[in-house]
Amino acid sequence: MAVFSLIWRCWGHLELGMEVDLYVDIWVLIKYIEYHLDEVIMVRESEAIGCPPQPNGKPL
């Protein structure tokens, strides 16, 4: 849902011609995706080496 909201904000800023806000929104979207991809990669790597995930889903 957060990704959809960020994309919607980007679209709104694009239509209004607010380039600076658009660039900030795109940067936030990229950082959000990077953060979640890093979490997924860490969990997958811990599962690959045989460490079970913790109850909160984080690797050891």
C-alpha positions as CSV (number, residue, x, y, z in Angstrom):
1,M,0.0,0.0,0.0
2,A,2.9,2.4,0.7
3,V,4.3,1.8,-2.7
4,F,1.0,2.7,-4.3
5,S,0.7,5.8,-2.2
6,L,4.3,6.9,-3.2
7,I,3.5,6.2,-6.9
8,W,0.3,8.2,-6.6
9,R,2.2,11.1,-5.1
10,C,4.8,10.9,-7.9
11,W,2.0,11.1,-10.5
12,G,0.4,14.1,-8.8
13,H,3.7,16.0,-8.6
14,L,4.4,15.1,-12.2
15,E,1.0,16.5,-13.3
16,L,1.4,19.7,-11.2
17,G,4.9,20.3,-12.6
18,M,6.6,20.1,-9.1
19,E,9.9,18.6,-10.2
20,V,11.7,18.9,-6.9
21,D,8.9,17.1,-5.0
22,L,8.8,14.5,-7.7
23,Y,12.5,13.8,-7.4
24,V,12.2,13.5,-3.6
25,D,9.3,11.1,-4.0
26,I,11.2,9.0,-6.5
27,W,14.2,8.9,-4.1
28,V,12.0,7.8,-1.2
29,L,10.4,5.1,-3.4
30,I,13.8,3.8,-4.4
31,K,15.0,3.7,-0.8
32,Y,11.8,2.0,0.4
33,I,12.2,-0.7,-2.3
34,E,16.0,-1.1,-1.5
35,Y,15.2,-1.5,2.2
36,H,12.6,-4.2,1.7
37,L,14.7,-6.1,-0.9
38,D,17.6,-6.1,1.6
39,E,15.4,-7.7,4.2
40,V,14.2,-10.4,1.7
41,I,17.8,-11.1,0.7
42,M,19.0,-11.4,4.3
43,V,16.2,-13.8,5.1
44,R,16.8,-15.9,2.0
45,E,20.6,-16.0,2.7
46,S,20.0,-17.2,6.3
47,E,17.6,-19.9,5.1
48,A,20.2,-21.0,2.5
49,I,22.9,-21.6,5.1
50,G,20.4,-23.5,7.3
51,C,19.6,-20.9,9.9
52,P,15.9,-20.9,10.7
53,P,14.3,-17.5,10.7
54,Q,13.5,-15.9,14.0
55,P,9.9,-15.4,15.1
56,N,9.9,-11.8,14.0
57,G,11.1,-12.9,10.5
58,K,14.6,-11.5,10.8
59,P,17.7,-13.6,10.2
60,L,20.0,-14.5,13.1
